[in-house]
C-alpha cells in the first residue's frame, strides 16, 4: 500500500486522528509520518529503535525522548510513593507501576493524560455492572453489621467523633431490632 500523502513510498504507519468525534485514518510512510503528524521525532520510526517512551515524551512535550542527548537532565526526579516507580522509568517503559503513579506524576501528566484516556484519575478496567466479591458480601449484611465495619474503620483512622456517632447509631438500630422481635 502506498503512502496516502506522497503516493511514492510504502505506507508503514497507520495514523489516526479523532477530532470532535470525527475519525480520520491515514496510511503514511516514515518520512511523511515524521513530517506531517504532531509527533516531532528526531529519528524515523523503523530505521532505528523506537520505544513507547519516545512516543510518550513527544506527547508530554516537556521532556526529550529518553534515548536522546541530555534527556535525563530535564526529567524530574519524581518517585511514586507506593511502588517506587520513577517518572523516568515511566517514560522509558510507557507503563505506570500502580494506580498511585497517576497521582504521583499528575503535575506532569495532567491535561495530556486527560486528552489520551478521557480522565486524569486512574479508574481501572472493569465491565459495567461488575460487582466485587467484597461488595457481594457487604450487600448481604444487615445495616448494623455494615455500620460496625464503618465503626472499625473510624477507630483505625482515629476518627473518634465519627466512631462515637456510629456506636450510638448501632445501639439505636439494635434496640429497634429487639423491640420489633
DOKEKOL-958738 format. One line per 2 residues: their letters; for each residue y, x negated, z of C-alpha. Coordinates in nm, 4 decimals. Each point is the difference from the previous one (the first is absolute). Layout:
<atoms>
a = Y:X:Z ~ ...;
</atoms>
This chain:
<atoms>
xx = 0.0000:0.0000:0.0000 ~ 0.3415:-0.1342:-0.0934;
xx = 0.2976:-0.0183:0.2323 ~ 0.1998:0.3263:-0.0055;
xx = 0.3271:-0.1934:0.0046 ~ -0.0324:-0.2924:-0.2434;
xx = -0.3004:0.1277:-0.2023 ~ -0.1015:-0.3679:-0.0536;
xx = -0.2140:-0.1220:0.2900 ~ -0.2993:0.1504:0.1815;
xx = 0.0928:0.2307:0.2885 ~ -0.1355:-0.1411:0.3248;
xx = 0.2120:0.1873:0.2539 ~ 0.0112:0.3731:0.0643;
xx = 0.3494:0.0748:0.1319 ~ 0.0526:0.3425:0.1565;
xx = 0.3387:0.1359:0.1065 ~ 0.0460:0.3243:0.1875;
xx = 0.3615:0.1091:0.0021 ~ 0.0964:0.3409:0.1394;
xx = -0.3600:0.1155:-0.0356 ~ -0.0275:-0.1045:-0.3652;
xx = -0.2798:-0.2490:-0.0664 ~ 0.0440:-0.2543:-0.2796;
xx = -0.2804:-0.2442:-0.0861 ~ 0.0366:-0.3034:-0.2247;
xx = -0.2517:-0.2581:-0.1160 ~ 0.1823:-0.3335:-0.0100;
xx = -0.0749:-0.3617:-0.0812 ~ 0.0697:-0.2625:0.2697;
xx = 0.3340:-0.1027:-0.1471 ~ 0.1357:0.3529:-0.0409;
xx = -0.1232:0.0949:0.3476 ~ 0.1801:-0.2971:0.1570;
xx = 0.3143:0.0712:-0.2038 ~ 0.0082:0.3819:0.0010;
xx = -0.1213:0.1061:0.3447 ~ 0.1838:-0.0259:0.3299;
xx = -0.2447:-0.2698:0.1136 ~ 0.1829:-0.3295:-0.0396;
xx = -0.2949:-0.2359:-0.0224 ~ 0.0443:-0.3768:-0.0115;
xx = -0.3271:-0.0320:-0.1917 ~ -0.1942:0.2185:-0.2451;
xx = -0.2657:0.2222:0.1526 ~ -0.3259:-0.1305:-0.1365;
xx = 0.0705:-0.3621:-0.0948 ~ 0.0149:-0.1085:0.3651;
xx = -0.0832:0.1255:0.3463 ~ 0.1482:0.3377:0.0813;
xx = -0.0454:0.1464:0.3447 ~ 0.0845:0.3291:0.1590;
xx = 0.2374:-0.2034:0.2183 ~ 0.1949:-0.0960:-0.3127;
xx = 0.0265:0.3645:-0.0958 ~ 0.1053:0.1056:0.3507;
xx = 0.2624:-0.2698:0.0239 ~ 0.1553:0.1248:-0.3247;
xx = -0.0016:0.3545:0.1339 ~ 0.1597:-0.0979:0.3289;
xx = 0.2694:-0.2093:-0.1755 ~ 0.0813:-0.1935:0.3186;
xx = -0.2385:-0.2909:-0.0428 ~ -0.1317:-0.2124:-0.2835;
xx = -0.3634:0.0291:-0.1019 ~ -0.2320:-0.1732:0.2452;
xx = -0.1072:-0.2653:-0.2499 ~ 0.3524:-0.1030:-0.0996;
xx = 0.2076:-0.2907:0.1194 ~ 0.1755:0.0580:0.3376;
xx = -0.1806:0.3303:0.0444 ~ -0.0950:-0.0588:0.3623;
xx = 0.3533:-0.1048:0.1016 ~ 0.1445:0.3467:-0.0636;
xx = -0.2831:0.2105:0.1444 ~ 0.0772:0.1209:0.3530;
xx = -0.2321:-0.1117:0.2777 ~ -0.1061:0.3504:0.1098;
xx = -0.3388:0.0643:0.1581 ~ -0.1662:0.3365:0.0646;
xx = -0.0355:0.0540:0.3750 ~ -0.3415:0.1616:-0.0311;
xx = -0.1964:-0.1994:-0.2611 ~ 0.2107:-0.3202:-0.0253;
xx = 0.0361:0.0298:-0.3788 ~ 0.3096:-0.1866:-0.1143;
xx = 0.2415:0.1338:-0.2605 ~ -0.0875:-0.2980:-0.2187;
xx = -0.3720:0.0889:0.0190 ~ 0.0877:0.3567:-0.0983;
xx = 0.1880:-0.1222:-0.3084 ~ -0.2872:-0.2331:-0.0964;
xx = -0.2870:0.2464:0.0518 ~ 0.1837:0.3187:-0.0860;
xx = -0.1632:0.1769:0.2961 ~ 0.1100:0.0887:0.3494;
xx = -0.2252:-0.1062:0.2843 ~ 0.0353:0.3327:0.1841;
xx = 0.2127:0.3155:0.0181 ~ 0.2445:-0.1719:0.2403;
xx = 0.0970:-0.2479:-0.2746 ~ 0.2062:0.2828:-0.1532;
xx = 0.2149:0.0075:0.3156 ~ 0.0126:-0.3773:0.0387;
xx = 0.1137:-0.0653:-0.3584 ~ 0.1990:0.3221:-0.0480;
xx = 0.3418:-0.1681:0.0017 ~ -0.1053:-0.1970:-0.3100;
xx = -0.2009:0.2720:-0.1729 ~ 0.1882:0.3231:0.0731;
xx = 0.1287:0.1670:-0.3162 ~ -0.2270:-0.1931:-0.2353;
xx = -0.3102:0.1099:0.1882 ~ 0.1247:0.3583:0.0068;
xx = 0.0488:-0.0140:-0.3755 ~ -0.3522:-0.1320:-0.0574;
xx = -0.2019:0.2256:0.2293 ~ 0.2394:0.2814:0.0840;
xx = 0.0408:-0.0808:0.3718 ~ 0.1140:-0.2849:0.2219;
xx = -0.2675:0.0775:0.2606 ~ -0.3712:-0.0658:-0.0416;
xx = -0.1800:0.3339:-0.0069 ~ -0.3469:-0.1208:-0.0830;
xx = -0.2500:0.1634:-0.2319 ~ -0.1574:0.3242:0.1112;
xx = -0.0842:0.3043:-0.2055 ~ 0.2059:0.3104:0.0633;
xx = -0.1548:0.2036:0.2796 ~ -0.1952:-0.2967:0.1386;
xx = -0.0783:0.0410:0.3705 ~ -0.0969:-0.3025:0.2091;
xx = -0.2898:0.0176:0.2435 ~ 0.2525:-0.0342:0.2838;
xx = 0.1948:0.2997:-0.1295 ~ -0.3224:0.2024:-0.0239;
xx = -0.0819:-0.0807:0.3628 ~ 0.3524:0.0852:0.1143;
xx = -0.0168:0.3326:-0.1839 ~ -0.2993:0.1011:0.2130;
xx = 0.1693:-0.0771:0.3326 ~ 0.1679:0.2551:0.2241;
xx = 0.3769:-0.0106:0.0572 ~ -0.0404:-0.1527:0.3473;
xx = -0.2325:-0.2713:-0.1385 ~ 0.2526:-0.0888:-0.2710;
xx = 0.2752:-0.0166:0.2627 ~ -0.2214:-0.2227:0.2166;
xx = -0.0252:-0.2475:-0.2861 ~ 0.3786:0.0083:-0.0443;
xx = 0.0358:-0.0483:0.3770 ~ -0.2196:-0.3107:-0.0132;
xx = 0.2068:-0.1388:-0.2898 ~ 0.3243:0.0642:0.1910;
xx = -0.1387:-0.1834:0.3041 ~ -0.1078:-0.2961:-0.2157;
xx = 0.3479:-0.0154:-0.1544 ~ 0.1513:0.0279:0.3500;
xx = 0.1877:0.3172:-0.0950 ~ -0.0324:0.1459:0.3474;
xx = 0.2433:0.2904:-0.0378 ~ -0.1928:0.1227:-0.3045;
xx = -0.3266:-0.0569:0.1892 ~ 0.1219:0.2124:0.2923;
xx = 0.1085:0.2781:-0.2393 ~ -0.3412:-0.0054:-0.1701;
xx = -0.1810:-0.0019:0.3356 ~ 0.1908:0.3112:0.1103;
xx = -0.0674:0.1702:-0.3337 ~ -0.3745:-0.0733:0.0313;
xx = -0.0008:0.1501:0.3531 ~ 0.1670:0.3178:-0.1291;
xx = -0.2501:0.0351:-0.2851 ~ -0.2960:-0.0495:0.2346;
xx = 0.1383:0.2635:0.2411 ~ 0.0293:0.2447:-0.2913;
xx = -0.3571:-0.0793:-0.1093 ~ -0.1291:0.0665:0.3566;
xx = 0.2051:0.3213:0.0236 ~ -0.1391:0.1272:-0.3321;
x = -0.3596:-0.0807:0.0903;
</atoms>
